[in-house]
Amino acid sequence: MPVTSNRFMSVKNRKYVPHHHTHAYQFRAPVEEFEQWRPVMDVMRSSIKFNPQWILKESKGQRQRAEIVQKVFKEIRRIDREIISKTTINREEIMNDNFLVLTEQEEFVNPHTNEIEMDTDAFKFRWTTPGGDTYYTNKESENPNRFLQRTDYKRTPIRKRKNE
């Protein structure tokens, strides 16, 4: 024998009805005490008052919560796009760096034209002129303009990586 019973009572005619009825409430009580609890449930049921202001406020709250959810999902999508973009850039730079290491080259930015040039990585420092003359050295303090009596050599920086 069940200890509790679920019964559905019609609001209109106090008959027991199936649970899918739109004007029904579910009451739960021990089987042998169900009828004793019925007056309590009737008082509770009859105390319900419809408040249209509550419905309006609840509806407004649901709209606000829906807007918050939309903003969160929009931000998640933006973060996903950023992750994909950064991952793609990192992958491209890694592949490019692998190629440069294998071919013993480096990418330099020509200070006169701002174009990227590939050249040997055998030296730490590279200097160029507008005419294309190149001077290589491993000494940071060595400036070819001093001992070649020129002023047009400029140090050529290594290309800054996109993921730096």
C-alpha positions in Angstrom: 0.0 0.0 0.0 1.3 3.4 -0.9 2.2 5.7 2.0 1.2 8.9 0.1 -1.3 9.6 -2.6 -1.3 12.2 -5.4 -4.7 13.3 -6.3 -5.9 16.1 -8.6 -8.9 18.2 -7.7 -10.8 20.4 -10.1 -11.1 24.0 -9.0 -14.6 24.3 -10.5 -16.4 21.2 -9.3 -14.1 19.6 -6.7 -14.0 16.3 -8.7 -10.9 14.3 -9.1 -9.5 14.9 -12.6 -6.5 13.8 -14.7 -3.3 15.7 -14.1 -3.4 17.4 -17.5 -6.5 19.4 -16.7 -5.7 23.2 -16.8 -7.8 24.1 -13.7 -6.4 21.4 -11.4 -4.1 21.5 -8.5 -2.1 18.6 -7.2 -2.2 17.8 -3.5 0.0 15.2 -1.8 -0.9 13.6 1.6 -0.7 10.2 3.3 -3.4 8.0 1.9 -5.3 7.5 5.1 -5.2 11.2 5.9 -5.9 12.6 2.5 -9.5 13.6 3.3 -8.5 15.2 6.6 -6.1 17.5 4.7 -8.7 18.4 2.1 -10.1 21.4 4.1 -6.5 22.8 4.6 -5.9 22.4 0.9 -9.2 24.1 0.1 -8.3 27.1 2.3 -4.9 27.3 0.6 -6.5 27.0 -2.9 -9.1 29.7 -2.2 -6.5 32.1 -0.8 -4.8 32.4 -4.2 -5.3 35.9 -5.7 -4.5 36.8 -9.2 -2.2 39.8 -9.3 -1.6 41.3 -12.8 1.2 43.4 -11.6 3.1 40.3 -10.5 2.6 38.9 -14.0 3.9 42.1 -15.6 7.0 42.1 -13.3 7.7 38.5 -13.9 7.4 39.0 -17.6 9.8 42.0 -17.4 12.2 39.9 -15.3 12.1 37.1 -17.9 12.9 39.6 -20.7 15.8 41.0 -18.7 17.2 37.5 -18.0 16.8 36.7 -21.7 18.8 39.8 -22.6 21.5 38.8 -20.1 21.7 35.4 -21.6 21.9 36.8 -25.1 24.7 39.2 -24.1 26.6 36.2 -22.5 26.2 34.1 -25.6 27.3 37.0 -27.8 30.4 37.5 -25.6 31.1 33.7 -25.8 30.9 33.8 -29.6 33.2 36.8 -29.7 35.7 35.0 -27.5 35.4 31.9 -29.7 36.2 34.0 -32.8 39.2 35.6 -31.0 40.5 32.2 -30.0 40.2 30.9 -33.5 41.9 34.0 -34.9 44.8 33.8 -32.4 45.2 30.1 -33.0 45.4 30.6 -36.7 48.0 33.4 -36.4 50.0 31.3 -34.0 49.9 28.3 -36.3 51.0 30.4 -39.3 53.9 32.0 -37.3 55.1 28.6 -36.1 55.1 27.2 -39.6 56.9 30.3 -40.9 59.5 30.1 -38.1 60.0 26.4 -38.8 60.6 27.2 -42.5 63.1 30.0 -41.6 65.0 27.8 -39.2 65.2 25.0 -41.7 66.5 27.3 -44.4 68.8 29.3 -42.0 67.1 32.5 -42.9 65.4 35.4 -41.0 62.8 38.0 -42.0 64.0 41.6 -41.8 62.1 44.9 -42.2 64.0 47.2 -44.6 64.1 50.6 -42.8 64.2 52.5 -46.1 61.2 50.7 -47.8 59.4 49.0 -44.9 59.3 45.9 -47.0 60.0 42.5 -45.5 63.2 40.9 -46.8 64.5 37.4 -46.2 68.2 37.0 -45.6 70.7 34.8 -43.8 70.5 34.3 -40.1 74.2 33.8 -39.8 74.8 37.2 -38.3 73.0 38.9 -35.4 72.9 42.4 -36.9 72.1 43.6 -40.4 72.5 47.1 -41.9 71.2 48.3 -45.3 71.3 51.4 -47.6 68.6 52.7 -49.9 70.6 51.3 -52.8 70.5 47.8 -51.4 74.0 47.5 -50.0 74.0 45.2 -46.9 76.5 45.0 -44.1 76.5 42.1 -41.6 78.0 41.9 -38.1 77.7 40.1 -34.8 78.8 43.1 -32.8 76.0 45.3 -31.6 78.2 48.4 -31.3 79.6 48.1 -34.8 78.1 50.8 -37.1 79.3 50.7 -40.7 78.6 54.5 -41.2 81.5 55.3 -38.8 84.3 53.4 -40.6 82.9 53.5 -44.2 82.3 57.3 -43.8 78.7 57.0 -44.9 75.4 58.1 -43.4 72.9 56.0 -45.3 73.3 52.7 -43.5 70.4 51.9 -41.2 70.1 48.9 -38.9 67.5 46.4 -40.3 65.3 45.1 -37.5 63.9 41.5 -37.5 60.3 41.4 -38.4 58.1 41.5 -35.4 55.9 38.4 -35.2 52.1 38.7 -35.4 51.7 36.7 -32.2 54.0 38.8 -30.1 
